[in-house]
Amino acid sequence: MTRNFTEENATEEVLSRYADCPNPRLKEVSEAIVRNLHALIREVEPTTEEWMQALEFLTAVGQKCDDKRQEFILLSDVFGVSTLVDAINNRKPADATESTVLGPFHMVESPAYPNGENVARHGGGAALVVTGTVTDTDGNVLPDAKVDIWQANEDGFYDVQKPGELPDLNLRGLFTTQQDGSFWFRSILPSFYPIPTDGPVGEMVLAAGRHPNRPAHIHFIGMAEGHEPITSHLFVEGDPYIESDVVFGVKESLVRDFDLIDDERRAKEYGVPNPFYHVHNVISLVRNT
């Protein structure tokens, strides 16, 4: 303890206030925040005006949050923190499906559909058939597993971003695997899209000279009794932003070819116009320990 708080003793003085913290984890995290935040301040030496700008920025981030938008998640995403936290908490065997960020748009419960349902509730977009199988890491199929999917439309918007313009629950669905572990649904080819740039996080990204785009993808969560759930994406091979995702969510194992199929017979079998796109996804889950 000291009655003379200085630049030189600032960090140790603040750390000393946590010496008697009764919660070990809170003590560990608080001390780490103090050490690293003080190190940041010493490195960049912000002016008083710059520090006030930083506080005003965080205030604006909070003010932009509501039940349809989480600007703090977006802030975490664009700094790569969400993906780093996800990676730390999902260290899995090499033969398990890799995880990636949840994203800010999994905000409503997906409707349960039978296999083969078309999740696109509006017109437009190139027809897409998604087939898949859920297995364990030994390759055994998992019947009655759940696959929750959601995606943006052909213009890059999620339903919650355009209430009144896009149908509620558009491009969302919850599917149950059949006895052979398979599932399938109809949709539209997703497009790359920008994160929202009408808020403080998007403005910060643009001010830094970064592009705001995410490569085209479909979100999914795979779940099965006795197994660890996985939150992940399917990314479209060839997308112009596949190597520069603004939220750092791409992993090589999650990139797929979305093949253009020109086959009237197959199109009729799937109940989609010809030609159509097709992608297959195997979701491999780790058993609970």
C-alpha positions in Angstrom: 0.0 0.0 0.0 1.2 3.5 -0.7 -0.1 7.0 -0.4 1.9 8.1 -3.4 0.6 6.6 -6.7 3.2 7.2 -9.4 3.9 6.1 -13.0 6.6 3.8 -11.6 4.6 2.0 -8.9 1.2 2.1 -10.5 1.0 -1.5 -11.6 2.3 -3.0 -8.3 0.0 -0.8 -6.3 -3.1 -1.9 -8.2 -2.1 -5.5 -8.0 -1.6 -5.3 -4.2 -5.4 -4.5 -3.9 -6.1 -8.1 -5.1 -3.9 -9.8 -2.5 -6.8 -10.8 -0.3 -9.3 -11.7 -3.1 -11.2 -14.7 -1.8 -11.9 -16.1 -5.3 -8.7 -17.6 -6.9 -9.9 -17.4 -10.4 -11.2 -13.8 -10.1 -7.8 -12.9 -8.5 -5.9 -14.6 -11.4 -8.0 -12.9 -14.1 -8.0 -9.5 -12.5 -4.3 -9.5 -12.0 -3.7 -10.5 -15.6 -6.0 -7.7 -16.8 -4.1 -5.2 -14.7 -0.7 -6.3 -15.8 -1.6 -6.4 -19.5 -3.7 -3.3 -19.6 -1.0 -1.3 -17.8 1.6 -2.7 -20.2 -0.6 -1.5 -23.2 -0.9 2.0 -21.7 2.9 2.2 -21.1 3.5 1.0 -24.7 1.2 3.4 -26.6 1.2 6.3 -24.0 -2.3 7.6 -25.0 -3.1 11.2 -24.5 -5.9 12.1 -22.2 -8.0 13.0 -25.2 -7.2 9.6 -26.8 -8.1 7.7 -23.7 -11.5 9.6 -23.5 -12.0 8.6 -27.2 -11.4 5.0 -26.2 -13.9 5.2 -23.4 -16.5 6.9 -25.6 -16.0 4.2 -28.2 -16.7 1.4 -25.7 -19.7 3.3 -24.5 -21.0 3.5 -28.1 -20.4 -0.2 -28.5 -22.6 -0.9 -25.5 -25.3 1.5 -26.7 -25.5 -0.3 -30.1 -26.4 -3.6 -28.4 -30.0 -4.8 -28.3 -32.0 -8.0 -28.6 -31.2 -8.2 -32.3 -27.6 -7.1 -32.3 -24.5 -7.7 -30.1 -21.9 -5.1 -30.9 -19.5 -6.4 -28.2 -19.5 -9.8 -29.8 -18.6 -8.1 -33.1 -15.8 -6.2 -31.3 -14.4 -9.5 -30.0 -14.8 -11.0 -33.4 -12.8 -8.4 -35.4 -9.9 -8.5 -33.0 -9.7 -12.3 -33.4 -10.5 -12.8 -29.7 -13.6 -14.8 -30.3 -11.8 -17.3 -32.6 -8.9 -17.5 -30.1 -11.2 -18.2 -27.2 -13.0 -20.8 -29.3 -9.7 -22.5 -30.3 -8.6 -22.7 -26.7 -11.8 -24.2 -25.6 -12.1 -26.7 -28.4 -8.9 -28.6 -28.5 -10.1 -31.8 -30.2 -8.6 -34.8 -31.9 -7.5 -34.3 -35.5 -10.4 -36.5 -36.8 -13.1 -34.3 -35.2 -14.8 -31.5 -37.0 -13.1 -28.2 -36.2 -15.1 -25.5 -34.4 -15.3 -21.8 -35.2 -17.1 -18.7 -34.0 -20.8 -18.7 -33.2 -21.2 -15.2 -34.7 -23.8 -12.6 -33.6 -26.8 -13.9 -35.5 -27.7 -17.1 -33.8 -30.4 -15.2 -31.9 -33.6 -17.1 -32.4 -34.5 -20.8 -32.1 -34.4 -22.6 -35.4 -37.6 -24.3 -36.5 -37.5 -28.1 -36.5 -37.9 -29.5 -40.1 -38.1 -32.9 -41.7 -35.2 -33.8 -43.9 -35.4 -32.3 -47.4 -37.2 -29.1 -46.3 -36.4 -25.9 -48.1 -35.2 -23.4 -45.5 -35.4 -20.4 -47.9 -38.7 -18.7 -47.2 -38.2 -16.0 -49.8 -37.6 -15.9 -53.6 -34.2 -15.4 -55.1 -30.8 -17.0 -54.9 -29.3 -20.0 -56.6 -30.7 -23.4 -55.5 -28.5 -25.3 -53.1 -28.8 -28.9 -51.8 -26.9 -29.7 -48.6 -26.4 -33.3 -47.7 -24.5 -34.6 -44.8 -23.7 -37.3 -42.2 -23.1 -37.1 -38.5 -20.6 -39.6 -37.1 -18.3 -40.1 -34.1 -14.5 -39.8 -34.5 -14.3 -43.5 -35.3 -16.7 -43.1 -38.3 -19.7 -44.7 -36.7 -22.9 -43.0 -37.8 -25.1 -41.2 -35.2 -28.8 -41.5 -35.8 -31.1 -39.0 -34.1 -28.4 -36.4 -33.9 -29.4 -32.8 -34.4 -28.0 -30.3 -36.9 -28.9 -26.7 -36.4 -28.2 -24.5 -39.4 -28.5 -20.8 -40.3 -27.1 -18.6 -43.0 -27.4 -15.2 -44.8 -29.4 -14.8 -48.0 -28.0 -14.1 -51.5 -27.5 -10.4 -50.6 -25.7 -11.2 -47.4 -28.4 -10.5 -44.9 -29.8 -12.6 -42.0 -33.5 -12.5 -41.2 -32.9 -10.5 -38.0 -31.1 -7.8 -39.9 -34.1 -7.1 -42.1 -37.3 -7.5 -40.0 -40.3 -6.9 -42.1 -38.3 -7.3 -45.4 -37.2 -10.9 -44.9 -39.5 -13.6 -43.4 -39.0 -14.5 -39.8 -36.8 -17.6 -39.4 -35.6 -17.3 -43.0 -32.7 -19.7 -43.8 -32.7 -21.4 -40.4 -33.5 -25.0 -39.6 -33.1 -27.8 -37.1 -32.7 -31.3 -38.7 -32.6 -34.8 -37.2 -30.4 -37.4 -38.7 -31.9 -40.6 -40.0 -30.9 -44.2 -39.0 -27.8 -44.0 -41.3 -26.7 -40.7 -39.7 -27.7 -38.7 -42.8 -29.5 -35.4 -43.1 -30.2 -33.1 -46.0 -32.0 -29.9 -46.7 -32.6 -27.4 -49.5 -31.4 -23.8 -49.4 -29.8 -21.1 -51.5 -26.1 -20.5 -52.2 -24.8 -18.1 -49.5 -22.9 -14.9 -50.4 -20.1 -13.1 -48.8 -21.2 -10.2 -46.8 -19.9 -7.3 -44.7 -20.2 -7.1 -41.0 -22.5 -4.2 -40.0 -20.6 -0.9 -40.7 -23.2 1.4 -39.3 -21.9 1.1 -35.7 -18.6 1.8 -33.9 -17.0 -1.5 -34.6 -17.6 -1.3 -38.3 -16.4 2.3 -38.4 -13.2 1.2 -36.5 -12.5 -1.6 -39.1 -12.9 0.8 -42.0 -10.8 3.5 -40.3 -8.0 0.9 -40.0 -8.1 0.3 -43.8 -9.5 -3.2 -43.3 -12.3 -4.6 -45.5 -15.4 -5.6 -43.5 -16.3 -8.8 -45.3 -16.9 -12.4 -44.3 -16.6 -15.1 -46.9 -19.7 -17.0 -47.9 -20.6 -19.7 -45.4 -23.3 -21.7 -43.7 -23.4 -21.9 -39.9 -24.1 -25.2 -38.2 -24.2 -26.8 -34.7 -23.9 -30.6 -34.5 -25.3 -32.3 -31.4 -25.8 -35.9 -30.4 -26.5 -37.6 -27.1 -23.3 -38.7 -25.4 -21.1 -36.4 -27.6 -19.7 -32.9 -27.3 -21.6 -30.4 -29.5 -19.7 -28.5 -32.2 -20.3 -25.0 -33.5 -18.8 -24.5 -36.9 -19.2 -23.3 -40.5 -19.1 -24.5 -44.1 -17.1 -22.1 -46.2 -17.5 -21.8 -50.0 -14.3 -22.6 -51.8 -13.2 -19.9 -54.2 -14.8 -17.0 -52.3 -12.7 -13.8 -52.7 -12.5 -13.3 -48.9 -11.7 -16.9 -47.9 -8.1 -15.9 -46.9 -9.0 -12.6 -45.2 -12.2 -13.2 -43.2 -12.7 -10.0 -41.1 -13.5 -12.2 -38.0 -10.7 -14.8 -38.6 -13.1 -17.7 -38.6 -11.8 -19.7 -41.6 -10.1 -23.1 -41.1 -8.9 -25.1 -44.0 -10.8 -28.2 -43.0 -14.1 -26.3 -43.1 -13.7 -25.1 -46.7 -15.8 -27.1 -49.2 -16.5 -27.2 -53.0 -20.0 -26.1 -53.6 -20.4 -27.9 -57.0 -22.7 -26.7 -59.7 -24.8 -29.7 -60.9 -26.4 -29.6 -64.3 -28.6 -32.7 -64.2 -32.3 -32.6 -64.8 -32.9 -36.0 -63.2 -31.1 -35.2 -60.0 -32.7 -31.8 -59.8 -36.1 -33.4 -60.0 -35.2 -35.9 -57.3 -34.2 -33.2 -55.0 -37.1 -30.9 -56.0 -34.9 -28.0 -57.1 -34.5 -26.2 -60.4 -31.8 -27.2 -62.7 -28.9 -26.4 -62.5 -28.3 -26.3 -58.8 -25.4 -26.3 -56.3 -24.5 -29.2 -54.0 -22.3 -29.6 -51.0 -21.7 -32.5 -48.6 -20.7 -32.2 -45.0 -19.5 -34.9 -42.6 -19.8 -33.7 -39.0 -17.6 -35.7 -36.7 -18.3 -35.5 -33.0 -16.2 -36.3 -30.0 -17.6 -38.7 -27.3 -18.1 -37.2 -23.9 -15.5 -38.2 -21.4 
